[in-house]
Structure formats: structure tokens, C-alpha cells
Amino acid sequence: MPESVSETRLTPPKQYVPPSARGSCLVHIYPTGAAIGHRYPLGNGPLVIGRGDDCHIRLTDTSVSRRHARVEPGPDGDYVHDQGSTNGTFVDDRRVGGPCLLKDGDYLRVGNCIYRYLAGGNVEAEYHEEIYRLTILDGLTQAYNRRYLDEFLDREVTRSRRHARPLSVLMFDLDRFKELNDTHGHLCGDAVLRELAGLVRATVRQEDLFARYGGEEFALVLVETGPDEAMAAAERVRELVVGHPFPFGDATLRVTVSVGVATTAGDHGTGPDDLIRVADERIYQAKRAGRNRVVGGPCVPSG
């Protein structure tokens, strides 16, 4: 799914009040691009987010209204107010009008753009921690990103070979996701991806890894897990999704996933790319067989 490109004004208008000693700030975490990780200090006056030329944070994303949201200090912290926007302002996926008190670590969503609010005692340290998080997490879903998946899988394949222990990879993809976007819009698609990621992430064991592979495709790496256990885990994911209502506005959507599974017993001829490739091919076998199903088995490396 293509991401919107947000153009950000880095120099606030002259009427902007310098940051207060509180040191709270917003950090841009989504969409990716030139603005990723940029910090916007919150001062003693209001900070307006929108597409208008007079906004302090100016975005060109069409999901954002001309004057979308306003953040301003109150007696006990910073408050966000929606400014009558078309697509709404959300704090941790709760739609707000205003005023809504922001808590340290809250996610503020303005149209398709997401910011992290930092207000802790050591904002500088929290900011650098957030920048690290942005290098390993997907901003939209908070699942691990492709880069971290590649690193984790490379380590686990090496360990699997060394100790001759099984390792499985599940790849799953939302069925008919383009139709969902075309019918309900990309904001709905993003909401479904966030909801699905939160749903699956809550079931993942500490030693395993859940990541967004790209677009509407996700990966789950199951450590020391053989083919039978992996197939059972894949069925649990499929059933979890098909049985879950996905709310968006006044609608309640039902979605399904197709799942591909690849397993190695620690074979030296099987690498990380083989596991991903085979699991991905099996997604499309599942789709050709009717979608909303699981296809799996041992990984057979190419060549």
C-alpha cells in the first residue's frame, strides 16, 4: 500500500512562542520519509497542525484538514483539540474532540500522520530512545519492521543450524485488501492494519518475532517450532482474524488472511531468504485455493 508523502515546515511562523521549560514535544513517526523522527517542541502557546500555510506543523497529506488539530498547554499538561477536521483526531486510536489531556507516550494521529507525545522527566533521553524505536518498529502498526526481521531471522537460522533445532516462518497477507481500500479509503485500510497487528501481537511468545513485512503482509518467526506446531499456530492466527470485528467509523468490517508456513529442521542448505520465499509462495497457493486458509510444510531451498 503506497504511503502518503508529508511535507513538513521545519521553521515555525514568527508568532510561535518558544518552548517552555517543560520540554514536552511531538515526534513524527509515520509516514516514513524526510520528516521521520523530527521533534516538535511544545511551547507556552498553541501549536496548530494542518495543511494551511499558517500552521506550525504543515502537512500536504490529503487526509489532513487545513486546520486539523491544535495542541496547547493547560494547568496540568498539554491538551489536544480537534479543529472540526474531516477525518478526525485520535489519541491512541480514541477519537477526540477537545480538550484531551495528552499522557507521556501517547500516539497522536492526525489524518494519516502519527506523532508520539513525550513529556517525561528526561525528554532528551526519551527522544533518543524513540529514535531507536523508529529504526526497529513500523510506525503504523508498532510491529517490528523489515530491517529488524531480517536481522532476527538471520540470527535464528544460524542458531537453528548450530543446534539442529526447528525454526518456522509464517507469512500472512490480508485478503482483498485493495478492494477494502478502494471501497472504504486508505484511512480505513490503515485502521485495519493497526487493529490486526495489535490483535496478533498480543498472542506472540516472548521468544518469537512479529513483523510487518510490507504493505498488508506480515511475518511471524517461531523459534524452536516444528511443522505441526507451526501449522497449528497459523490456524490460530487465521481463526483469530476471521472471528474478529474490525470497527471503522459507523461500519464493522470482516477481513480474512491467507497464511503460508515454511519450516526448517536446521538444514544447512536452508537460509533466511529460502524460508521467506517459500512461506510467501504458499500465501499465493492459499489465495489460489480460495483464500482464508493455511498452506505449509518443510522448506525446500532453491537450487
N, C-alpha and C positions, 0 to 999 in steps of 0.2 A: 504494500500500500504506500503510495508516494507521500512524503511528508511535506507539509507547507514550509515555505522559507520565510522566516521572520526577520524583518529589518528593524534594528533597534537603534534608537537615538542614544548615544553614549554620553552626550553632553546635555544636561538638563537646561530648560529655559532659565532666563535670568531671575524670574520670580521665585525659583526653587529655594527653599530655606536649607542651609547647610545641616548635615546630620547632627543629631543631639548626642550627648554623652552616652545615651542608652546603647547605641551601636547596633540596633537591630537592622536587619536587611532582608531583601528578597534575592534568591539565587535562581537564575534561569536554568531549568533542567530539561525542557522539551518545548519545541522540536530541537533536534540537533542542528548544528550549523555554527555560524560565526558567533552567535550570542551565547552558546552553551557555556555555563559556568560563570557568566557575568554577574557581578554583585551590584545590587542597587540599594545603597544605604537609605534608611528611612529617617527623616528629619523631624523638625518641630512643626511642619506644615503638611498639607495633604500632598500625596503623590498620585497622579492620575495615569491610568493605563488605558490605551485605546489606539485607534487608527488616526485620530485627529492630529493636526500639526501642533496643537498646543498641549499635547500630552507629555508627561515627563518620561514615560516609557512608551515609545511609539512603535506599533506593530503593523505590518502590512497584511497579515494573515486575514483572509476574508471572513473567518469565523468570529473575528473580534469587531465589536461595535466602535463607532467613532469616539465616544467616551464610555468605556466599558465598565471600569471599576475604579474606586478611589480608596486608598489606604491612608489613614491619618491617625495621629496619636490621641489617646484618651487618658484619663486619670490612672488607669491600671494597665496600660499596654497599647498596642496598635490594633485598630479596628479596620475591617474592610467593608465597603458599602458597594452594592451593585448600583449602576447608574441607569437602570432601565434597559440593559443590554438585550439583544435579540436572543443570544444563546446562553445567557446566564453566567453567573459567577459561582464557583464551587470551592468549598474548603473541605478537603478530604472526602470528595465526592458528595458532599451535602450542599444542596443549592441554597444560597443565602440571598437575602435582600440587603439588609443592613440595619443597624451595625452588627458586625460579628467579630468578637474578640479573637485574634489570632494567638495560637499557642506555639511555643517553640517546636519546630519540626513539622508544622502543618504544611500540607500541599495546597497551594492556591492555584486554581485553574480558571483561566480567562479565555473563553472560546477553546481553541485547540492548543493553547500555550499553558505550560505548567511552571510554577515557581515554588521554591522551598523557602519557608519563612524561618529565619534563625533569630533567636532572641535570648540565648543562654548567657551565662555569666562570662564565657570566654568565646565571643563570636568569632574571633580570628581563628582559634583552633577548630571551632565547628565548621567554619568556612572551608578550611583546608581538608578536613575530613569529608565534607560534602564533595569537594573536587575529586577526591579519591573515589568516592562512591560513583561519581559520574563516569569514571574510567572502567568500572566493572558492572554497573547496573544499567538496564534500559530505563530511560526517563519516564516513558509512558506506563509501563506495566510493573516496574520495580522487580522484574525477573532479572537474572544475570544476563549480560549481553553476549554477543557472538565472540568477541575477543576473549572474554573470561571463559566461555565454554570451550574454546579451542585449547586454551592453556590447561584447564582442568582435565579435559579428555585425554590430552597428550600424557599428562602425569599418570592418569588412571590406567591407560593402556600399557604403559611401561611397568606399572606395578602388577597388572594382571599377567603380563608375560613372565615377570620375575618369579612370581609365586604360583603360577599356573592356576589362577583363580578366575572365575567367570566375571564378565562385565557385559552389561546390556545398555543399549541406547534406544529410547523411544522417541520417535518424531511424530508430532501430530499437527494437523492443519485444519482450520475451520472450513467446513463445507459451505459452498456457495457464498463465500464472503463478499465477492464482488457484487452479487445481487443485493446483499444486505446494504452495502454502501450506496449502491445506485438507488435503492428504494427509500432508505431512511437517512442517508447522508453520512459523511465521514465522521462527524461527531458521534453518531450512534456506533459506527464501527470501532472507534477508539474506546467508547464506553464498554462495549462487549469485550474487547481485548483486555481492558483493565480488570473487568469482573472475572473473566475466565482465568486470568493469571492469578488473581487473589484466591480463587477457588482451588486451583491446583496447588499453589504454593503452600497452602495450609496443610496439605496431605504429604508433603515431601519429607523424607527422613533427613536427619541432620547430615549424614554422610553422603547423601546424594546431591545432585545439582539440577536445578530447573532453570532454563534459559530461554530467552526469545531468540530464535534463530534468524528471523527476518520476516517482515510483513505480518501475516497471520499464522506463521509457522513457529512452533515451539519444540524444544528438546528437553528430554529428561534422561540424565545419566544415572543408572542404577548400579552402585558398586557391589561387587560380590553377589551378583544376581544372575541365576541361570535362566534358560529359555522358558521353563514352565512358570517360574515366579514372575518373569518379565511380562509374559502374556497375561497373567492374572492382573498385574499392575496396570497394563494397558487397558484391559477391560474395565477396571475400576475408574480410570480416567474417562473413558468413553461414557460409562454409565453416569458418572458424576456430572458431566456436561449435559447430556441429553435430558437428565432429570431436573436440571436447574433452570428456573425462570430468569431471564435477563431483562431487567426493567430499563426502559429509556423513555423519559417523559411520561406520557399517558399510555404508552404501549408496553406490553410484556412480550418479549421475543423468545423463541425457542431455537436453539442452534445445536448443531452436531459437529463431531470431529471424526476425521479418518486418521487411523494410527498405524504407523509402521514400526516394527521391532527388529533389531539386529543384535545378536549375542555372540560373544567370543569366549572360548574357554581358556584364553591366554595364548592362542596360537601366534607364533612369531610371524606368520605371513599376513596377519590382520592388523592394520593400522587404524588410527583415528578416522582418516578420510574414508576408509572402507566401511566402518560402522555407520557413519553419517550417510554415505552414498546409498548403502543397502537399505537402511531404515527409510530414507527419503523415497527410494524407488518403490518401497512397499506401501507408502502412503498412496501413491498413484494406482497401485494394484487395488487397494481398498476402495478408492474412488471409482475405478472402472467396474468394480464388483457391486456398486450401488451406494457407496458412502456409508458413514456411521457404522464403521466396522474396523476390526483389527486384523492385520496381516503380519506374521512374524516367522521367526526361525533362525537357525545359525547364520552367521555372516560368512559369505563366500567372497573372499577378496578377488579383485580383478587381476587378470594376468595369470 
